[in-house]
Amino acid sequence: MTDTSHQQLKPLFLFKGKQEEILKRWYQEVTENPHFSKESFVKNENFEAHSKAFLIQLMHTLENHVLMDISKETLTPLFKLWHDMMKEQRQKGFTYKDTAMLIFSLKAAVMNFMKENEDTLSEGISTELSRFDQILDFLGLLTFEIYTAEKEKLISRQDNQIEYLQKQRHEDQGYGKIIGNSPQMRAVYKAIGLVLENDVTVLIEGESGTGKELVANSIHDHSRRKSKPFVALNCGAIPKDIVESELFGHEKGSFTGAIEKRLGKFELAEGGTLFLDEVGELSLDNQVKLLRALQNKEIERVGGSDLVKVNVRIIAATNQTLRKLVDQKKFRLDLFYRLNVFPMTLPALRDRKSDILLLAQYLLEKYAKQFEVQVPDLSIDAGEYLTNQRWEGNVRELENVIQRALILSQGKPITSMILQYQPGDVEHVLLQAPTQKEWLAQDNIEPLHEMEKRAIEAALKLKKGNVRQTAKALGISRTTFYNKAKKYQILFT
């Protein structure tokens, strides 16, 4: 290394003395920042030691290589660092996503350090820290792109996902994990049976939480395409400007960030089923492109010129009424007719009350097994409470209530009082509802704050200390959880 190179790297040696402070801020960043704290790597038992080794590895590379210009000589050590880092991370059980989050959280920690110490840092150290930040950007973006490619590969090859769970007491059968024996659900089973032996396009309408994707999965898993991929795309959950790339893929260099060719959902679902959830959220421009693909049975990748033949079955779903969207000029009439070949409407949970207790019992058994607790009984008043709710969130809302009740009941019978528990409002709801005889026989009444403390401790135990899952099961935010844990001096790792 030349003298000039030593001069260029001198501030880096000064920065090296700040490692412990950076490590402290880094650890604080990944444990408190909601963008990072929910990630699995934070709970890794080797996280702190691994973080320190990770930073030392970065610093060692930067000390011994001049990385000033974009050239083969400067990029080679970075790529070698990245390759060695990925190999070591995988061996220690960290995924590509974990590694990318580690890098970006370190970047945030460094930037916070610079901001808080901008008046005391020398110009040389500030310059070197900025260079360090750019290198972290490079490593993070490269790692995250690999993670994205890996995730797409996994999504493209789903095996059979649903098994028969219930035989109906009548001539019909429930498909997959769809639970219900009401007249409304028996009609759904009949409709499913009519489309299993053909590739007709299906449009499923129904409120959020009614099980549209379960029905789509069930159709796929019992059709002649069941050995091929089932690929799902939520059209309302991704930015409108990348929907085309998600559907049809893109060629390398077709836009900024397209560092390699990427297959879209049509190609990933080749031979199988493409499930377009919330299809009513597509923009009119993307509706035109989707219509062309369905009509011609071929797609063109973004930035490409070759037409690619595709063989997929389309199942679309929406929580809106597409016919109304057509009338409002928000959905193309020709695409509506292309999708509305075999329409199917799923009933709201409140419209099939006879299924509610069947579903509740199924969910109790499912989550009791997952939480490793005994399946509790449902009291008569609990059954009446469940049956008479409106369930605006449908099965998804019922599922949340059952999970929370399992945690709060701690193996005791679930009563209507437990089901009515409102997270954060324990002062107004008792967790157990003893009979009048039991109530009068009690010498002491347990304070409400003790009940809440016990409920939180039980939830932590069931979720094996996972704060995110515990807060979700209790129906509170992580901030509220931390505040209550501090209030009741509840220890967790």
Sequence and secondary structure as in RCSB ss.txt:
>XXXX:A:sequence
MTDTSHQQLKPLFLFKGKQEEILKRWYQEVTENPHFSKESFVKNENFEAHSKAFLIQLMHTLENHVLMDISKETL
TPLFKLWHDMMKEQRQKGFTYKDTAMLIFSLKAAVMNFMKENEDTLSEGISTELSRFDQILDFLGLLTFEIYTAE
KEKLISRQDNQIEYLQKQRHEDQGYGKIIGNSPQMRAVYKAIGLVLENDVTVLIEGESGTGKELVANSIHDHSRR
KSKPFVALNCGAIPKDIVESELFGHEKGSFTGAIEKRLGKFELAEGGTLFLDEVGELSLDNQVKLLRALQNKEIE
RVGGSDLVKVNVRIIAATNQTLRKLVDQKKFRLDLFYRLNVFPMTLPALRDRKSDILLLAQYLLEKYAKQFEVQV
PDLSIDAGEYLTNQRWEGNVRELENVIQRALILSQGKPITSMILQYQPGDVEHVLLQAPTQKEWLAQDNIEPLHE
MEKRAIEAALKLKKGNVRQTAKALGISRTTFYNKAKKYQILFT
>XXXX:A:secstr
  HHHHHHHHHHHHHHTTHHHHHHHHHHHHHH HHHHTSGGGG TTHHHHHHHHHHHHHHHHHSS   SSSHHHH
HHHHHHHHHHHHHHHHTT  HHHHHHHHHHHHHHHHHHHHHTTTTS HHHHHHHHHHHHHHHHHHHHHHHHHHHH
HHHHHTT         B SSS B  TT    SHHHHHHHHHHHHTTTS   EEEE  TTS HHHHHHHHHHTSTT
TTS EEEEETTSS GGGHHHHHH B TTSSTT  S B  HHHHTTTSEEEEETGGGS HHHHHHHHHHHHHTEEE
 BT   EEE   EEEEEESS HHHHHHTTSS HHHHHHHTTEEEE   GGG GGGHHHHHHHHHHHHHHHHT   
  B HHHHHHHHT   TTHHHHHHHHHHHHHHHHTTS B HHHHT  TT GGG  S    HHHHHH S    HHH
HHHHHHHHHHHHTTT HHHHHHHHT  HHHHHHHHHHTT    
